[in-house]
Amino acid sequence: MKNPNWTREQTLACFNLYCRIPFGKLHSRNPEIIAFANAIGRTASSVAMKLVNLASFDPVHKQRNVRGFANASKLDRALWAEFEAEPNQIAEQSEDAFNRLAILGQLPEEQEPILPEGPTEKQLTRPMRLVQSFFRKSVLASYGYKCSFCALEIRALLNASHIIPWNVSIELRADPRNGFCLCVLHDRAFDRGLMSVGADHHLLISSRVKKANPAPLHRVAFLELEGQRINLPGRFLPDEECLKYHRTSIFE
């Protein structure tokens, strides 16, 4: 019997799953996809195909001619358009939809992210927690759980870093194109304006960290990285306007 059409809630949850999984693992043998398929009463193959359909709308994969447009539905297209226009809204809705299915289908849950602190963030609402959770999972998965600057792959030392800070732009809080996966050292350096990324995706190092006779870690972590090309994500390329803001307003 033919499966019923995908509902909006299922599509939202599937979009969330797409953002959680590195692009090279969007196949029907992936345990996460199998568990999700069981939770919504579909086959792993149909979920994998849905994920590929969603991937076909990503500008990164359009350049790579990812197949999927022929099978993508109007709902897929509309959802992606909504995400590009209102990333916070779709982030919140998709995270909520996935969490509901996780409870019903007993999908594995992840540790809650560490949320930003500061005077304006003392009482984070549930929607903002969903938004931050979506951002973190999407960014880390997009970069394959590897620091964009140094390629460190120890997950406990990786953060999802905003390019335009959380407290500067509400509209871009959930947008993974406003993020990098960075190790804790480079996350802090980027946040403090000691490092930035040029329009050609090469690393810029502030004069504040350049010194004679640096310690070995200082030399390797900063000086030797200057001019190196960053590791780009498998989806959600960093937005150039966000990078321009960082270079002109944060980098020193």
N, C-alpha and C positions, 0 to 999 in steps of 0.2 A: 504494500500500500504506500502511495506517495505521501511523503511528509507534508504536513500543513505548512503554509507560508510562515516565514520568520516574523515574529512579532517585534514591535519596537523595543520592548524590554530585552528580548533575547539578542537583538542586534546591538543594543547599547552594551550589554554584557560581553558580547563577542568583540566589540570594538575595544573594550577594556582589556580583554584577553590578548588581543592583537598588540596592544601597547605594552603588555607585560612580558611578552616572549620575544627574544632575539629573532631577527628575521630568518636566519638560517634554520630555525627550529619549528617553522610553521608547517608541520607535516603530521599525518594521522597517527604516527607511532609515538608522538610526544605524550608522555603520561599526563601532562597538564591538559592537553587537548582531549585526551580520552576521558579524563575525569569530568571536564566541562561538558562534553557531549553526553555523558551518562546523566549529568544533572539536568539537562534540558530535554532528554529523550530523543537525541539525534545520534547519527553515526559520527565517528571521529573523522571520517572522510568528508562528510558534509560540512563539519565545522572547519576543517582545514581549508576547504574550498572557499568558505565564507571569509576566512582570514586573508586568503590570497586576493579575493575580490576587493576587500577593504584596502589591502596594500597597493592595489593598482591605482588608487587615487592619490597616493602619497607622491609629491613631486620628485622625490629621490628615485622612486621606482618607475615613474613615468619615463625618466631618462634611461632606465635600464630595460624598458619595454617589458615589464612584468605582465604576464597574461592574466586576465581577469575581467577586463571590461565587458567581454561578451556575456558573462554570467552575472555581473553585478546588477543588483536590483535598483529601482528608484529609491528605495529606502536606504540602501547603502550610500548612494550618491548624495541624498538629502542629508543624511547624518554627517557625512564628511564635510559638507558645505556648512552645516551648523557648527561643527567643531572649529572650522577655520574662522568663522564669524564670532563665535562665543565659546572659546575654549574652556572657560571656567564652568559654564553651565553644563556642557557635555561631559566634562571631567567629573563633576558632582553626580550627574545622572547615571553615568556609566559605572562609576565606582559603587554607587548605591545599588544598581541593578546586579552587578557582579557579586556584591556582598550578600544580597538576598538569595541568589542562586547558590552561593557558597554554603549558606546555612541549610538550604533545602537539599542540596546534593552532597554535602559534606566535602566540599573542595578544601584543599589545604589553605590555611590562612597564613599571612605573613606578619612579621613583627611590625607594630605601629611605628611610623617614622618619627624622628625627632623634629618637632615643629619649631619655627622661628620664635625667638623671644624678643621682647621689647615692649615699650609703653603701649603701643597700639595693638599688641597681640596678647594681652593678658587674659582675655576671655574669647578664645577662638570658638566660633560656632561650629556645629556639626558640618555644615556645608564646606567651611574652610578646611576642616580636617580631611574631608573627602577629597577636596581639591589638592591639598598638599600630598596626600597619599598617592593620588593618581600621578601627579607630577614626578614624584620620586621613582615610582615603579617604571613609568614610561621612559624617563631619562636613563636610568641605569640599564634597562633592557635594550634601549636604542644603541647604546655604546658597548653592548655585549659585556657589561660588568667589568669594564676596563677603563682606567683613567685616560682621559683624552690627551693629557699632556705627557705622561710618563709611561703609560701602558701597565701600571700596577694592577693586578687582578685579585687582590685580597679584599673580598667583599666587605669585611668588617671595617675596612679603612676607606671605603668609597662613599661619597656624598653626591646628591643631585644638587648642583649649584645653579642658582639663578644668575643670568647674565645681567639683566636689569633687576636690581634687588627687589625682594618680596614687598618691602614697605614703600617702594617707589611707584610701582605699577600694579594696581589691583587687576587690571584687565589681562595681564600676561602671567599671572601667578600659576596657572595650570598649563600654560603652553610649553610643551617640551622643546620647541624651537627657541625658547628663551632659557635653555639650560645646557649644562655640560655635566658629564660624569667625571668627577675629580677625586683624587685621593685627598685625605684630610690636609696634608701639607699644601698642596696646590690649590685646594679649595680656599684655605685661609689667605694664601698669597694673592689669588685672583680677587677675592672679596676686598682685600686691603689695597688693591691697585698696584701690587708689585709685579703682576704679570697681566698680559692681555693678548688678544688674538687679532692679527691684521686681516685686512680684507681678502688676502690670499691664503688665509688659514695657517699662517706661520706665527710662531710664538714671539711675543715682544716681552723684553725683560726691562724693568725699571732700573734707572741709574742708582736708585736707592739700595739695590742689592748687589751692585758691582763693587768689588773691593779687591785689593791685592792680597795674595796669599790666603785665599779662602780655605775653610775646612773642606775635607773631601765631600761630605754630604752637600754642603753649600755649592760647591763647584758642579757636582753631578745634577743636583735637583734644580739649579737655576742657570748658571752660566753656560753649561754645555747644551742646554735646551734652546738657547736663543737662536731664532731663525729656523728651528726645526718645524716641520709640518705636523699639526696636531692629528690625532687619530679621529677621523670623521665617523659619525654614526651610521648605522644601517638604515635609519629612517629619521625623519625630523631633523634635517640639517639646521645648524644654528643660523638664526635670522640675522642678516647683515645689518639691519637697522638697530637691533639689540647690541650687536658687536660694536657698531659705531658709537652708540651711547656709552658703552663701557670704555672705549678708547678715549673719548673726549671728556667724560664726566667722572670717571673713577681711576683710570690708569694714571700714574704719576711718573 
